Amino acid sequence: MAANNNSDPILDEGGGGGVKHEAVGEAGEGKGGGGGAAATQAPAAMLPRSGSRPQLDLSGAAIHGNLEDRNPTILLPNQSDDISHLALDIGGSLIKLVYFSRHAEHSSEDKRKLSTKRRLGMLNGGRRSYPVLGGRLHFVKFETGKLNECLDFISSKQLHRGGVDSPSWRSGAQPDNIVIKATGGGAFKYADLFKERLGVSLEKEDEMDCLVAGANFLLKSIRHEAFTHMDGQKEYVQIDQNDLFPFLLVNVGSGVSIIKVDGHGKFQRVSGTNVGGGTYWGLGRLMTKCKSFDELLELSQRGDNSTIDMLVGDIYGGLDYSKIGLSASTIASSFGKTISDDKELSDYRPEDISLSLLRMISYNIGQISYLNALRYGLKRIFFGGFFIRGHAYTMDTISFAVNFWSKGEAKAMFLRHEGFLGALGAFMSYEKHGLDDLRIHHLVERFPMGAPYISWMEKFVQKGTQITAPVPVGFPVTTGMGGFERPTAKGDILRSDASAALNVGVLHLVPTLDVFPLLEDPKMYEPNTIDLDLNEYKYWFKILSDHLPDLVDKAVASEGGTDDAKRRGDAFAHAFSAHLARLMEEPAAYGKFGLANLLELREECLREFQFVDAYVSIKQRENEASLAVLPDLLMELDSMNEEARLLALIEGVLAANIFDWGSRACIDDFDMFKKRMLADKKGQPYKRALLFVDNSGADVVLGMIPLARELLRNGTEVVLVANSLPALNDVTANELPGIVAEAAKHCGILRKAAEAGGLIFDAMAGIQDDLKDEPVSVPLMVVENGCGSPCIDFRQVSSELAAAAKDADLLILEGMGRSLHTNLNARFKCDTLKLAMVKNQRLAEKLFNGNIYDCICKFEPVHLT
């Protein structure tokens, strides 16, 4: 059978996908929208707690975007009530905001979805029927000394009144007695100013309660929240939820609080120090004349503290003091060299002063923290607070101190949302938000490009050709992405600042995402087949970059080739290139990043620039051509005996003759699968098969649908699993019912199964009367997988798919994305067949020592796995 000649070359050579780069929320919608400022909402008024009040449902919270953007947005997949919240942490140095914006889109429940959910038992009892209205958590910060900018930001978005797109704002309603949750000393100090400027009252929440609640939420709910940082190397730590407590939480703000956390709501402040971020900033400002904390940090990156600090080598003639484990570069005395130098302050470089200050304070924080951990027998120390800022020198210094004094027994860990613990805790204090039921798989992080005041889309379209790095446009004298203050743009150029090291995106709560129930061991599951080292990054980045012009052409054509589409296409190309450049500079910038994440990055970026389906016309053309020849294929298959037909079906799925065409079957378990299908089927046929489909056109029409038909013929229920959102030329769950309906016009087996599965409801005109296929009552159903990527992560699938999996005893994963790039080594609780042609030479060599166009037919019976 001929291969699909129009399959997208980027999937063959690497694919694409999208992890948006955003921290403050000017992103497209999570279900495929994009562009413009996101509709953000905050509570119009805080009402007394009651069961009837709209609830913020945090179950399933996940970071939206790439894992290392600083302060990423959080997705709330199960949020169905029309509600918004804003919370503040007003410290002595910084103001931190967390605000929630709901998704504007509603997915309509059509007959097919209702029928499928009813059959899968999803409409019974108290289980919520999805899709639901989701939402996002955004993170922004301001300097406390620039409080008016914070007030302007809240006012410009009308966050205190539900957002500019909220019903109350559109109706002109002016609710009285608006209350905003706040923590930190500034909640008391600036309460009158908030009342005067915004007409809101600040309800104060206890600072320690909020810190601990925020930390517990992040550690329990975000997969890549905690990480270690030693010698410039970042490594993400997966926290065992059953072994989270106790731990030491060190919050480094203006001062330092050290808290022993024993559980949810169980903690005590055991120590602290007045030498913290405020000390660094205050002394640094006096000694260097820096105007901001970030400017002081930036100076330290160019500093050499050996010109100011007295080192061990200065005392021992350049030698180590090996007897007690001190290297020559260890600091013996901070600022010690200035004692003997006959110099004035102006004789020292500000860069050196900044670094010396930073290391002095960081070393002491690390040492004091370890001594408290030792006091209570704790091995894990989590550091938070805006002093750290994701700054490599700071984290390395703290880690060195903890590692040195503990002799490697204790571990310093850092949090990606480090500066927002208090604000998150205040945010969750509005109601009981279901924190106890929260699961990691419900939150998805995205990293769109955004800015707090303006439409990032408008700026990108206008100035896209000048963008060189994924840093948002900063409105004059405002904060930039994630709240980190950025130098304002010079002239008309959108300034990039690659040193920013942003590591937090937008956390999206998306329509129900569940762990796939058939994973053999969810805790050990890793979707990515290949870990990306630097060489792998370079290779795949080149593949993605080389394919970019062709992709832009397809995207623009899908929008009719208009001038607007061309501008957006140009802006997309520069934005996506900027993401790649960011990752090349710092591969861990977006968190733990495998090939699947890289493939997804492009898709999200496309959606961000409102290219909903770049391959839509190509898919339609291929589907029509394939459906035209389907009747002849089915007649040919029906003329074969069972064994020959099964072989032809597997060959058809692979879109090549793997045995006669000259390609080598680098994994060939066909005989084992044939035995299970043919010899064993009389005694124990499969009850339900999940078929994960891949490309539109010949792949699904002439490959997977005939295979599904064979399973139906044998009495097996079949569930076709397709993408929720477009990715490359993959077929989607919305497109698949129409394709099945067309195919069913030529096949009684498909027609009756589709009717039983709710895919066809009306009598179909044009069906041949002389069909000889015997009727069957087993259903053919379609469910969405919850993904918008060429790959699939089984830690996060739709609730619809999770429900369908409960009675399944056969999985068929087809295509490079789902069975090679991801899940080649995954193990499941039922029989699994993985089918793919290797359309990338490097991948073939790396995985199988094979060649391009080699194929895999990998059958894994459950009794062998």
N, C-alpha and C positions, 0 to 999 in steps of 0.2 A: 504494500500500500504506500502511496506517495506520502512523503512527509509534508507537514504544513510549511510551505515555502515562505509564508509571510510571518512566521513566528518572529517575535521581536529579538533582534540581535543582542540587545543588552541582557536579556535573560540567558541567552546562549553564552554571552561573554561577561556576565556579572550582574545584570539586572539593575534595578534602581528602586528607591523607596524613599520614604520621607520621615525624617524626624525634624519637626519644626523647631525653630530657634526663637523662643519667646519667653519672657519672664513676666511681663506686665499685662499681657492679654489682648493685644491688637491682632488677633489671629483669626483664621478661618474657622468654620465650625468643624466639630469632630467627625461629622458624617459627610464630609466631602465638600463643604462649602469653603469659602475663603474670601479674603479681601476685606478691606475696611476695618474700622474699629469694631471690636467685638461688642455685642450688646451686653453691658455689664449692669448688674443690679445689686442693690443693697436694701436692707429692710426699711420700709417707709416708716415704721414705728415698731418698737419692741413691745409686744403684748405680754400680758401675764401668761405664764406657762400653763398650758392646758392640752388635753388630748386632741382638741379640735384645731389647734394652731398648726399651720403648715410646718412640717418637720424637714430639717436638712438631713438627708440620708447619706452618711459617709461610708456605708458599706460598699466596698469595691473601689475605694479611692486609689488613684495611681498617678504617678508623675506623667505629665504630657510632654513628651519630647525627648531630646537627647540628654543622656544622663549626667553630663557635667556642666551643663549650663547652670550658672549660679541662680538660685532661687526659682526653680522651674514651677510652672503652673501645675495644679493638681486637678485631675479629671474625676468627677463624681458620677459614676455610670448609673447609679440607681436613683438619682434625684428626680423625683416626679412632681413634686409640689412647686408652685410658682413662688419662689422665695429667694431672697438675697441677703447677704450679711457683709458687714464691714467691721473689722476689729483692728485695734491699734495697740502698739507697745511703744510708749513714749519714754525713752531713756534719757539719760543726761547728755548723751552725745548724738544719738540717732533716733529717728522715728521709723518704726516698721509698720507697714500696712499689710493685712491679708484681706482680700475681698473675693466674694463669690459672684460669678456670673452664670446665668443659666443658658443652656443651649436654646437657640431660637427655633430649631427645626423639630418637627414632629413627624415621625414615620407613621403613615396611615396603616391600620390593620386591614389588610384586604382578605378576601375569602380564602385565598391559598394559605396565608399565614395562620388564620384562625383555625382552619381545618387541620393543618399540621400540628398546631399547639394542642388542639383538642385530642388528636390521636396520640400525642406524646404525653398527655396527662398534665399539661402546663396550665390549664384553665380551672383546675380543681382546687378548692380550698383557699388557703390564705396566700399562696404564692403569687407574687405580683406578675401581671401579664406585661411582657415587654414587646417592642421597645418602649422605653420611658424617656422622660425629659431629663437629660443629664446636665452637668454643669462643670465649672472650672474654678480652681483656686488660684489666685494671682498674688504675686509678692512684689512689693515696692518699698523702697526706703528713702528717707530724706534726712538731712542733718537737722538736729533739733534747733540749731541756731538759725535755720532757714524754714521755720515753722510755717510762714506764710505760703511758701511753695507747696507744702503739703495740703494746706487748706484750699489753695487754688486747684490742686489736682482733684481733691474730693468734690469740690464744687463743679469743676468742668465736666466731670463724669456723672455728677449728681448721685454719687454713691450713697450718700446719706438719705436719699429719697427713692432708692430703688433703681437708679440708673436712668440714663436718658431715654431708653426704650421701654421703660416699665409702664404698665397701665396707669399707675398713679401719676407719673410724670406727663404722659400724653394727655391725660384728662384734665391736667391743671390742678389736681388736688394738692392741697398744702397741709399735710397731717401735722398736728400739734404734738408736742412732747416726744419728739424723736429721740431715741436713746441709742448710743453706740457703746459697745463694750470696749474697755481700755484697761491697760495695765501699765506698770512702771510709774516712777515718780512724777512724770509729766502729766499723768492722768489727773493728778491733784493740782499741779502747778498751773496747767494751762486750761483747766475746765472752763473758766470764765471766757477765755478767748474763743474756744470752740462754740460756746453759747452765743457769743456776740457775732461771730462771722458766719456761722452755719445754722444757728438756731437749734443746736442739738445739745443734749445732756450726755456727759460721759459717765457711764456706770463702771465703777472701779472694781477690778478683779484682782485678787491677791497675786503678787508677782511670782512667788515660788510655786503656787498652785499651777499657774499658767506655764511656767518653764517646764515643769515635770510633765504636765498633760501634753504639751507640744512635743516634747522629746519622745514620750511613749507612743504617741500617735505615729510619728515618723518612723520609729524603729520597728513598729509592728506592721505598718501599712505600706511602706515604700521599699521595693526590692533592693535598690541600689542607693540607699540613703547613707549608710556608714562605710567608711573606707579608712585605710591606714596610709601613711605618707612617710616614707623613709628614704633618705638619699635621693630625693627627687622622683621616686617611683610610687605611683598611686595604685593601690590594690583594693578592690571592693570586697566587703565582708558581708556574707549572707548570715543574717541573725536567725538563730533557731528560736522561734516564738515560745517554745516550751522552756527555754533556758535563757530568757532575757534578763530576768532579775536574779540577784541584785546587781546594780552597777553604780559607778560613780559618775555623776554629771557635773562637769565643770563649765560654768557659764561665764565667759570672759567678755564683759561689757566694759563700762567705765571702770568698775572694780571687778572683783572676782568672787563668785559664790560657788561653793563646793557642796554638792548635795548627794546624799546616799539615797538611792531609789530602790525600794523593796517591792514595789508593785504599783498598780493603778491607784493613785491617791494615797499611796503609802511612801512617805519620804521624810527626811529630816536634813536640815542644813547643818553640816558637821564642821564646816570651816569656811575660810575665805581670806582674801587679802585686798588691801586697798591699792595695791600695785597692779594695774591692769591696763585696759585700752586707753582710759582717760589719762593715765600717767604717760603712756607713750606719746599720745597726741599732744598733751600739754607741754611736756618737756621738748618734744620735737618742734612744736610751734615756736617756743621761746628760742630754741637753738638754731633753727634752720629757716624760720620765717615762712614755712609752708602755710598755705591757705586752707588746706583740707587734709583729712586723714588719708585719702587715697593718694594725694600728691606725695605725702610723706612716705607711704608704702612704696610708691613708684621710685622715689629716690633711693630707697634701700636696695633695690634690685641692681643698682649701679655702684653700690658701695663696697668698700674694702675695710672691714672692721679691724684688721691687723694694724692699721695706722693709729688706732686709738686704744684698742684693748691690749692688755698685757697677756700674752699667750704663754703656755707652758714652755714652748721653745725659746722664748725670750729669757726665761729664767735659767734654762738648762742648756744654753748654748746651741739652740736649734735642734736638740734631741728630744725624743719622747721620754716620759717618765713611766717606763713600761712596767715597773714593779707594781704600780697601783692602777695601771691601765689607762694612763693619760697620754694622748698623742701630743705631739709638739704644737698642733693647731688648736688644742683645747684652750678655752679662755680661762686664764687664772684669775684675772681681775678686770672686770668691765671698766673701761675708761682709765685703766691703770697707767697707760703710757703718757697720759696728759699730765701726770704728776711731775715727771722729770723734764718734759718738753718745755722749752722757753718760748711758748707760743700763746697767742690770744685765740679766742673763739673763732674769729674771722680767718685764722690761718688754717683751719680744718675744713675739709670738704663737707658740705651738707649731706652728701650721699653716705659718707663714712659715719657721720654722726647718727644718721637715721638707722643704718644697719646695726651699729653698736647698741643703740637704744633697744631696737627690736629684739636682738638676741639676749640682752640682759633681762628684759622683762619676760620673754618667752621661756628662757631657761628656768627662771624662778617659778613661773606658773607650773611648768612641767614637774619640777622637783617637789613643790608643795602638794601638787595633786597626787603624785606617787606616794608620798609619805602618808597621806590620808587613805589612799587605797590600801597601803600596807597595814595601817591601823585597823582597818575593818576586814582585811583578808580578801580584797577584791582584785580581780585580774584585768577587768575591762574598765577603761576610763573613756568616756565620751566627752569631747570638747565642743562647745558651742559658743555662740556669741559673735558679734560683729567685729571683734578684734581680729579674729582669724582670717576672715575675708577670702578663704581659699588660697591664701598666700603661701607659696612653696617654702620660703625661708622660715616663716612662722611655724608651719606644721612640722618641718624637718627639725627645727630646734626643739620644739616641745616633745616630739617623738624621741629625739636623741636623749633628752633628759630622762624621760620615763624609762627608756630602754637601758640607759647607763646605770641608773640607780637601782633598777629592779633586776639587773643582770639578765635582761631579756625575758623575765617571767611575766611582767605586766605589759599591756598593749595600749598605746594611745590611739584612739579612733576619732574620726572627725565626721561631721554631719554636713551634708550638702545644703540643707536649709538652716545652717548653723545660726544665722542671725534672726530667725523668725520663730524661735521656740515660744517666746512669750506671746507674740501676736497670734500664733496658731492656737495656743491654749486659751487665750481670750476669745478667739473666734468660736471655739467649740463650747464655750460656756453659755452661749445663747440658749441651748437646749441640750438634752441628752440626745446625742446625734447617732447613736448606734455604734459607738466605738468598739464595744465588746464584740460586735459581729463583723467588724471590718476585716477584710482579707487583702493580701498583697495584690492578687490578680485583678482586683477591681480598679486600681488606679493606674493610669497610663500617662507617661510624661511625654510632652511634645515641646519642640523648640522652634517655634515660629519666630519671625523677625518682627519686632514691635517697638513702639515708643509710646509713652504714656499719654501724650496730648493729641498727637496728630495721627492721621491715617498713614500707616506704614506703606500701604499699597500705593497710595497716591505718590508718595515720595519715591518709592522704588520704581514705579513706572516712569516718572519724570526723570529720575537721575540714575536709573539702573546701570547704565554703562560705566558709571564712576565708582560703583561699589566694589570693594576689594576684600571685605571681610564681614562676617555676619554679626555686625554690631549695629544696633538701631540708631536711627536718626535722633539726636537729642534736641528737643525744643530749647530755645535759648534759656539759659539759667534754670533748667529743670533737670531732674534726674533722668538717666537713661535706662536701658534695659535692666530689669531686676532691681532697679533702684540705685544702681551704682552710678555715682556722678561721673559724667564724661566731659571732657573738653568739648565745647560747642564746635559745630562745623565751621570751617574756614571758607568764607565765600559761598560758592554754590556746590562745593565738594562735600559729599557725604563721608565724613572722616571715619576711618577704621582705627581700631585700637586693639590689636591682637594680644597685647599684654594683659588684657582685662581678666582673662581666665574665668569667664562666667561659667557657672556650673549648675544653674537651676533654671528649669523651664516652667511650663504651665502644667499643673497637675489636673488631669481630666478624670472625672467620674463618668464613665461611659456606660451605655446601656449594657445590661448585665453581662459581665465577663466572669466565667467560671473556670476552674481548673478542669481539664478534660478528665472525666472519671475513669477512663481506661488506661491512663498512664500507670505503668507498673510501679514506679516510685517517683512521685512528683518532686520530692526533695532532692533527688539525684538527677533529675531531668535537666539536660542542657540542649536547647534546640540547635545551636550552631554546630555544624560538623567541623568547621575549621576555625581555629583561633587566628586572629589577624595579628601577625607580627609586623614590623616595619616594612619588610620586603613585600608581604602580602598586601599591606595597605597601598604601597606604591603601585603594585600591579593592578589592583581593582580600581584604584582612583584613576589610573590611566584609561582603563576600560570605560568607566563611567564618563570621563571627560571626553574621550574620543567619540562616544555615541551622542554626546549632548547636542550637536547641531542637527542631527537627524531627528532627535526627539523634539526639539523646538519646532522644526518644520511640521511634524505630525500634530503637535499641540495646537499650533496656529491654524493649521488646516481644519482641525476638529471644531474650531470656532468660526469657520467661514473665511479665514484669512483677512479679517478686518484690521484696520489700523490699530484699534485698541488691542486686539489679540496679538499683533506683532509687538506692541510695546510691552505687554505683559510677558510675552515669550522671551523678549530680550532681558527683562528684569528677572525672570525666573532663572535664565542661564547664568546671570551674574550672581544671583543669590545662592544657587546651588553650588556653583564653583567656589563661592566664599565658604560655604559649609565644608566642602572638601579640603580647602586650604586650611581651615581651622583644625580639622582632624589630622591633617598631615603634620601640622606644627605640634599638636598635642593629641595623640591617639585616644587618650582617656578623657578628653575634654567633655564628652557627652556620656560618660559612664562606661560601664562594661559594654564594649561594642564589638559584635561579631559580624560575620558576613551578612547574616539575615538583617541586622539593623542597618547595614550599609545599603542593602538592596531596598529597604523600606524608606530610607531617607529621601530618595528621589520622588517617590509617590506622594509623600506628605508635602514636599516642596511644590510639586505641581498643583496639588489641591489648594495650597496656600495662595497661589496666584490665579485661582479660580479656573484652572483647567481640570474640569471634573472627570473627563474621560478622553484622553488624547488619542485613543485607538478606536473610538466609537464607529467611525465609518469603515475602517478596515475590518473590524469584527463583523459588522453587518454584512459586508460583501462576502467574507469567508463563510459565514453561517449559511447564507443563501446558496452559495456554490456547493457546499457540502451536503445540505439538505436535498439538493437536486439529484445527487447520486446515491443517497441513502437507500432508496427502495431496491436498486440493483444490488447493493452490497448485502442487504438483508436476504434477498433471494439466493445469492451465492452462498451465504453462510448456512441457510436452511437446507441446501443441497448436500452439505457435508455431514459426516458422522460426528459424534460428540467429541471425540479426541481431536480430529482435524479442525473442528470448529473452535474448540477452546484455544488451540495453538494460533489459529488465524485471528482470534479476538485479542490475544496478548500481543501479537505482532501489530495489530491495528492500533492498539493503545500506544505502543512505542513508535508508531508512525514509521516503521521500517521493518524489513524482514531480517530479524536478528540472527537467523541461522543460515539463510541462503544469500544474504545481500553482501556478505563479506565482513560485516562488523563482528567484533568479538563480544560474546556475552561475558563480561568480566565478573558478573555474579549471575549464575544460572541455576535457579531452583525451580524451573518450570515443571520438571517431572514430579517433584514433591507436591507442588500445588495441584498438578493434574490428578495425582492419586487422591488427594483430599477432595477434589471436586467431583471426580468420576467414580472411583472405586469405593469411596467412603460415603458418598452422598445418600445412598439408599438407606443406610442405617442412621445417619445423622446429618441431614442437610443444614446449611447455615440458616439461622432464624432471621437475622437482620444484618445487612452489609452497609457500611458507610463508604461511599466512593468519593474521594476528594478530587474534584475535577480541576483541570488546569486551563489550557488555552481555549479560546473560541475557535470556531471553524472545524477543520477536520479532526482536531484533537478530541473535542467533546462529541461532535456529531457522528463521526465515523469510527471513533475509538471507544470512549467511555459509555455512550448510550447503548451501542450494541452489546458491550460487556454487561451493562445493567440489565438489558433484555434477557440475556442468558441466565443470569441469577434469578430474575423474575420467573422465567420458564421453569426453573427448578424449585419454585415455591419459596424463595427467599425475599423478604421485604428489602427494598433498596431505598437508601437515602442518599441523594446527590448533594454533596456539600460544596458550596461555592463561596467566593469572596462576598463580603458585605459591600465593599467599595471597589471601584475599578483599580486595576494595577496592570500595567503593560496591556497585553491583549488577552488577559485572563477573563473567562466568562464570570459573570456575577450572578448572585442568587435572584436578582430581579429579572435578569435576562433569560435565565434557564427555563422557567415555566413556558415561555413562548416558544423556545426551541423544542422542548419536549412535546408541546401541543402540535407543532408542525410535523415532528417525527411520527407522532401517534396517528396521523392521518393515513399512514402507510403500514401500520402494524397493529393488529388486534391486541397483542400482548401488552404493548406500550399503552394503548388506548385504555384498556380496562384497568391497568395498574395506575395510570395517571388519574382516572376517575376515582379509583379507590383512595388515592392519596390526596385528593382535593386539588389537583392541578388542572383538571378539566371539569366543568360544571354543566355545560349545555350540550345538547345533542350536536354532534359535529357533522357539518355538511361535507360532502366530498369523500367520505370514507368508502373504500371499496367494499362491495357486498360479498365478494367471493373470497374474503380472507379465510384461510384455513387454520389460522392459529387458534388453539384452544383457549377459552377464556380462563383467566386466573383472577383470584380475588385478593392476592397480596398487593399492598400498595407500593407505588413509586412516589416518593416525597422529595421535596427540595428544602434545605435549610441553609441559612447563612452561617459562616464560620466566625464572624466578628472581626475579620481582618480586612485590611486594604493594602496588602503586600503580596509579592510573588511567593513569599514563604509563609510558614505558620508556626506560631509559638503555642504549644498546647497548654501552657500555663494560663493562657488568656483566650478563651473561646466563648462564643455566644451561649447564653443559657439554653437557646433552642438546640444547639448542637450537643451541649452537655446532656440535655434530656433525651435526645435521640440516641446517644451512646449507651445509655443504661442497659438496653436490651440487645446491643450489637455484639456479634461474635466474629465479625470479619471487618477488617479495615483494609482499604486499598488506597495507598498514597501514590499519586501519579505526578510526574514532572520533576524537573530539576529543583525547583524552589522548595517543594514540600517533602521530597524524598532524598535529595542530595545535599543542597545547601543547608537544609535543616532536616533533622529527624532520621538521617541515615543510621545513626547508632541508637535511636530511641527504642525503648522496649515498652510493649503494651500488654494488657491483661487478656487479649484475645488474639486470634490468628491475624497476621498482618502481611500484606503483599505490597512491596515497594517496587514501582516500575518507573524507569527513567532512561532516557538516552543522554549520554554525557556530551554536551555540545560545547565544551570548553576544554582545550588541550591541557592547560595548566591543571585544571581540576581533575581531569582523567589521570594525569601523571601522579598528582599528589595523593589521590584517594586509592587508586587501583594499580598504579604503575602501568596505565593503559594509554589509549589513544582517543582522540576526539571521535565521536559517533559510536563509541562502545556503549553497551547497554547493560542495565541491571534488571534482573528479575529475581528479587530477593523475597523469599517466602519464609516467614518466621512463625511456625505453629506455636501456640501458647504452651504446649507441653515441653517444647525445647527451649523456650525463653525463660 
